[in-house]
Amino acid sequence: MNQLISFDIKAEFGFLKKPDTNEPMYLTFNMIHKPFVLGLLGAILGKKGFEENNVLPEYYRELQHIQIGIAPINSEKGNFPKTVIKYNNSTGAANATSIENIKGKIGATLNIVEQTLVNPSYRIYLLTDNQELITRIKNQEAIFLPYLGKNDFSLWWDKVKNYNYQIFNPDNSYKVCSLFTKKMILKEGKQIDEEVPVWEMDFSGEEFIYFERLPTGYDEDLYQYIYKPFVYTTFKLNKDYKIDNLYQLDNGEVIQLF
């Protein structure tokens, strides 16, 4: 039987590397994303990670069906502070792509510059029937040490909660307390932003809208991220703006699971 739970994760630092940036600085996603959360769940359960090219890891194959929701905690309008960390890698292997290159680069030094999240924390929602996973989360147990993007940045979690829930169909304007995917439509064969009214723009000075394009899974042919546009906002949404997979919790909050 499916259960909906949440737990809060936190770390002193985090680095969620964007795969499309490597010069002159490695950049990080601001928000965690579903592939990362599945990796975290895999570490909790002791599932294997990436071991060979063109083969998706065990944790992803077995856990990708789990529906998750994500909300930042203690963020500045959806953003977390970031700093830049510089360090040197003199092993030679870091900037080599083959055995021959490694042999030729021994003693070389690679200067690395990374954008790094400071004190990131997120609430993770899970809808799953995996009782072992639920029990381990509640007991704060993990087979492998979880970390936030790099094994230097260990993370921990607490505040595990259970919820009663129901599918949410709005009949008035409403707020979504988690990240949600921005709908897209097709026009003249091209994908464009949804044109129907979305927000009820009632400013009091504290409202905000945060956007980020985030991975939702892997393309099983190309072994690259699949992306969707996400929104996090304190604005109410138009009741006619329909979002898939909305759930109302017994505390009154509305979240999206994907």
TACOR-V629699 format. One record per pair of residues at least 24 apart in sequence whose C-alpha atoms are under 10 Angstrom apart, sorted by the first residue. I is the first residue (numbers start at 1). J is the second residue. Records with the same first field share a line. If there is no record, write none. Layout:
I=J / J
This chain:
1=127 / 128 / 129 / 130 / 131
2=126 / 127 / 128 / 129 / 130 / 131
3=126 / 127 / 128 / 129 / 130 / 131 / 134 / 162 / 163 / 164 / 165
4=67 / 68 / 125 / 126 / 127 / 128 / 129 / 134 / 161 / 162 / 163 / 164 / 165 / 249
5=68 / 124 / 125 / 126 / 127 / 128 / 134 / 137 / 138 / 160 / 161 / 162 / 163 / 164
6=68 / 69 / 70 / 123 / 124 / 125 / 126 / 127 / 134 / 137 / 138 / 158 / 159 / 160 / 161 / 162 / 163
7=122 / 123 / 124 / 125 / 126 / 137 / 138 / 157 / 158 / 159 / 160 / 161 / 162
8=70 / 71 / 72 / 73 / 121 / 122 / 123 / 124 / 125 / 156 / 157 / 158 / 159 / 160 / 161
9=72 / 73 / 120 / 121 / 122 / 123 / 124 / 148 / 155 / 156 / 157 / 158 / 159 / 160
10=73 / 119 / 120 / 121 / 122 / 123 / 147 / 148 / 153 / 154 / 155 / 156 / 157 / 158
11=117 / 118 / 119 / 120 / 121 / 122 / 147 / 148 / 153 / 154 / 155 / 156 / 157
12=117 / 118 / 119 / 120 / 121 / 148 / 153 / 154 / 155 / 156
13=81 / 82 / 83 / 116 / 117 / 118 / 119 / 120 / 121 / 147 / 148 / 149 / 150 / 152 / 153 / 154 / 155
14=82 / 115 / 116 / 117 / 118 / 119 / 120 / 121 / 147 / 148 / 149 / 150 / 151 / 152 / 153 / 154 / 155
15=82 / 114 / 115 / 116 / 117 / 118 / 120 / 147 / 148 / 149 / 150 / 151 / 152 / 153
16=115 / 116 / 117 / 148 / 149 / 150
17=114 / 115 / 116 / 149 / 150
18=214 / 215
19=224 / 225
22=112 / 113 / 114
23=112 / 113
24=111 / 112 / 113 / 114
25=84 / 85 / 86 / 111 / 112 / 113 / 114 / 115
26=84 / 112 / 113 / 114 / 115 / 116
27=84 / 113 / 114 / 115 / 116 / 117
28=82 / 114 / 115 / 116 / 117 / 149
29=115 / 116 / 117 / 212 / 213 / 214 / 215
30=72 / 78 / 79 / 80 / 81 / 82 / 116 / 117 / 120 / 212 / 214
31=70 / 71 / 72 / 78 / 79 / 80 / 117 / 120 / 121 / 122 / 179 / 212 / 213 / 214 / 230
32=70 / 71 / 72 / 120 / 121 / 122 / 124 / 148 / 149 / 214 / 215
33=68 / 69 / 70 / 179 / 213 / 214 / 215 / 216 / 217 / 227
34=64 / 66 / 67 / 68 / 69 / 70 / 124 / 214 / 215 / 216 / 217 / 258
35=59 / 60 / 63 / 64 / 214 / 215 / 216 / 217 / 218 / 225 / 226
36=60 / 148 / 149 / 215 / 216 / 217
37=63 / 64 / 68 / 69 / 70 / 124 / 126 / 148
38=62 / 63 / 64 / 65 / 66 / 68 / 217
39=63 / 64 / 146 / 147 / 149
40=142 / 144 / 145 / 146 / 147 / 148 / 149 / 155
41=133 / 134 / 136 / 137 / 142 / 144 / 146
42=133 / 142 / 143 / 144 / 146
43=141 / 142 / 143 / 144 / 145 / 146 / 147
44=132 / 133 / 134 / 136 / 137 / 140 / 141 / 142 / 143 / 144 / 145 / 146
45=132 / 133 / 136 / 137 / 141 / 142 / 143 / 144
46=142 / 143 / 144 / 145
47=143 / 144
48=144
53=223
54=220 / 221 / 222 / 223 / 224
55=220 / 221 / 223
56=218 / 219 / 220 / 223
60=217 / 218
63=128 / 130
64=216 / 217 / 218
65=127 / 128 / 258
66=126 / 127 / 128 / 129 / 130 / 257 / 258
67=125 / 126 / 127 / 128 / 245 / 256 / 257 / 258
68=124 / 125 / 126 / 127 / 128 / 255 / 256 / 257 / 258
69=123 / 124 / 125 / 126 / 127 / 177 / 178 / 179 / 180 / 246 / 255 / 256 / 257 / 258
70=122 / 123 / 124 / 125 / 126 / 177 / 178 / 179 / 180 / 232 / 255 / 256 / 257 / 258
71=121 / 122 / 123 / 124 / 125 / 176 / 177 / 178 / 179 / 180 / 232 / 255 / 256
72=120 / 121 / 122 / 123 / 124 / 177 / 178 / 179 / 232
73=120 / 121 / 122 / 123
74=119 / 120 / 121 / 122
75=119 / 120 / 121 / 122
76=208
77=206 / 207 / 208 / 209 / 210 / 232 / 233 / 234
78=179 / 208 / 209 / 210 / 211 / 212 / 231 / 232 / 233 / 234
79=117 / 120 / 210
80=116 / 117 / 118 / 119 / 120 / 121
81=116 / 117 / 118 / 119 / 120
82=114 / 115 / 116 / 117 / 118 / 119 / 120
83=114 / 115 / 116 / 117 / 118
84=113 / 114 / 115 / 116 / 117
85=112 / 113 / 114 / 115 / 116
86=111 / 112 / 113 / 114 / 115
87=111 / 112 / 113 / 114
88=112 / 113
116=149
117=148
120=148 / 155
121=155 / 156 / 157
122=157
123=157 / 158 / 159 / 160 / 178
124=157 / 160 / 178
125=160 / 161 / 162 / 163 / 178 / 255 / 256 / 257
126=162 / 257 / 258
127=163 / 257 / 258
134=160
138=162
162=249 / 250
163=248 / 249 / 250 / 251
164=247 / 248 / 249 / 250 / 251
165=247 / 248 / 249 / 250 / 251 / 252 / 253 / 254
166=246 / 247 / 248 / 249 / 250 / 254
167=244 / 245 / 246 / 247 / 248 / 249 / 254 / 255 / 256
168=243 / 244 / 245 / 246 / 247 / 248 / 249 / 254 / 255 / 256
169=239 / 242 / 243 / 244 / 245 / 246 / 247 / 248
170=237 / 238 / 239 / 240 / 241 / 242 / 243 / 246
171=238 / 239 / 240
172=236 / 237 / 238 / 239 / 240
173=198 / 199 / 200 / 235 / 236 / 237 / 238 / 239 / 240 / 241
174=199 / 200 / 235 / 236 / 237 / 238 / 239 / 241 / 253 / 254
175=199 / 233 / 234 / 235 / 236 / 237 / 238 / 239 / 253 / 254 / 255
176=231 / 232 / 233 / 234 / 235 / 236 / 237 / 243 / 246 / 247 / 248 / 253 / 254 / 255 / 256
177=232 / 233 / 234 / 253 / 254 / 255 / 256
178=230 / 231 / 232 / 233 / 234 / 253 / 254 / 255 / 256 / 257
179=210 / 211 / 212 / 229 / 230 / 231 / 232 / 233 / 255 / 256 / 257 / 258
180=211 / 228 / 229 / 230 / 231 / 232 / 233 / 243 / 244 / 245 / 246 / 255 / 256 / 257 / 258
181=211 / 212 / 213 / 214 / 228 / 229 / 230 / 231 / 232 / 243 / 244 / 256 / 257 / 258
182=211 / 213 / 228 / 229 / 230 / 231 / 232 / 243 / 244
183=228 / 229 / 230 / 241 / 242 / 243 / 244
184=228 / 229
193=229
194=241
196=238 / 240 / 241
197=237 / 238 / 239 / 240 / 241
198=235 / 236 / 237 / 238 / 239 / 240 / 241 / 242
199=233 / 234 / 235 / 236 / 237 / 238 / 239 / 241
200=235 / 236 / 237 / 238 / 239
201=235 / 236 / 237 / 238
202=235 / 236
203=235
206=234 / 235
207=233 / 234 / 235 / 236
208=232 / 233 / 234 / 235
209=233 / 234 / 235
210=234
216=258
